[in-house]
Amino acid sequence: MNKYVIGFLSLFDGELKLEQVEANSKYEAMASYLGFTSEDCASFNSEYAIHEYCSNSDSFISIMELTNVSRSGWSGNGLQTHAAEFDSLATFH
């Protein structure tokens, strides 16, 4: 199991949520965060499909694997230096 941080922005309520999730892959982490069932996973079967689902729902999702974040010695364990490195297909315009 790997640890991930999921960033989820809802344009409906303007709320940005961050949550730590443990999963085997980025795809599984995003599907778990969104509460997808096995039937949902049949329709949204890739990271790209999940990004498209979120953007069509006026929201954005982003994910970062915590095991890939270097320890900088600063508070926050280096996350502040890696905030721009979220692996996301979504872009803000």
C-alpha positions as CSV (number, residue, x, y, z in Angstrom):
1,M,0.0,0.0,0.0
2,N,1.2,3.5,-0.8
3,K,0.2,6.8,0.8
4,Y,-1.4,9.5,-1.3
5,V,-2.7,13.0,-0.7
6,I,-5.9,13.7,-2.6
7,G,-6.8,17.4,-3.4
8,F,-10.4,17.9,-4.3
9,L,-11.8,21.3,-5.3
10,S,-15.6,21.7,-5.7
11,L,-16.6,24.8,-7.7
12,F,-20.1,24.4,-6.3
13,D,-19.3,25.3,-2.8
14,G,-15.7,26.6,-3.3
15,E,-14.2,24.3,-0.8
16,L,-10.8,22.7,-1.2
17,K,-10.4,19.4,0.6
18,L,-7.2,17.5,1.3
19,E,-7.2,13.9,2.5
20,Q,-4.6,11.2,3.0
21,V,-5.5,7.9,1.4
22,E,-3.8,4.5,1.4
23,A,-4.2,2.5,-1.8
24,N,-2.3,0.3,-4.3
25,S,-2.4,2.9,-7.1
26,K,-3.3,6.5,-7.9
27,Y,-6.4,5.3,-9.7
28,E,-7.5,3.2,-6.7
29,A,-6.9,6.2,-4.3
30,M,-9.0,8.6,-6.4
31,A,-11.8,6.0,-6.9
32,S,-11.8,5.3,-3.1
33,Y,-11.9,9.0,-2.2
34,L,-14.8,9.6,-4.5
35,G,-16.7,6.6,-3.1
36,F,-16.9,4.7,-6.4
37,T,-18.4,1.3,-6.3
38,S,-17.3,-1.6,-8.6
39,E,-20.0,-0.6,-11.1
40,D,-18.7,2.9,-11.1
41,C,-15.2,1.6,-11.7
42,A,-16.4,-0.2,-14.8
43,S,-17.4,3.2,-16.3
44,F,-14.5,5.2,-15.0
45,N,-11.7,2.8,-15.5
46,S,-8.7,5.1,-15.7
47,E,-7.2,8.2,-14.0
48,Y,-8.1,10.2,-17.1
49,A,-11.7,9.1,-16.9
50,I,-11.9,10.2,-13.2
51,H,-10.4,13.6,-14.1
52,E,-13.0,14.0,-16.9
53,Y,-15.8,12.9,-14.5
54,C,-14.7,15.6,-12.0
55,S,-14.3,18.4,-14.5
56,N,-17.7,17.6,-15.9
57,S,-19.1,17.9,-12.4
58,D,-17.6,21.3,-11.8
59,S,-14.8,20.0,-9.6
60,F,-11.1,19.1,-9.9
61,I,-9.1,16.3,-8.3
62,S,-5.4,16.0,-7.9
63,I,-3.2,13.4,-6.4
64,M,0.4,13.2,-5.0
65,E,2.1,10.1,-3.8
66,L,3.7,10.8,-0.4
67,T,6.4,8.2,-0.7
68,N,7.9,10.3,-3.5
69,V,8.2,13.4,-1.5
70,S,11.7,14.1,-0.2
71,R,12.3,15.1,3.4
72,S,13.7,18.6,3.4
73,G,14.1,19.0,7.1
74,W,11.5,21.9,7.1
75,S,8.2,21.6,8.8
76,G,5.6,20.0,6.6
77,N,8.2,17.3,5.5
78,G,8.9,19.1,2.2
79,L,5.3,19.1,1.0
80,Q,5.4,22.9,0.6
81,T,8.2,22.6,-2.0
82,H,6.3,19.9,-3.9
83,A,2.9,21.5,-4.0
84,A,3.3,22.5,-7.7
85,E,4.2,18.9,-8.6
86,F,0.7,17.4,-8.2
87,D,0.2,14.8,-10.9
88,S,-3.0,16.2,-12.4
89,L,-4.5,16.3,-15.8
90,A,-6.8,19.2,-14.7
91,T,-5.7,22.7,-15.4
92,F,-7.2,25.9,-14.0
93,H,-8.1,28.6,-16.5
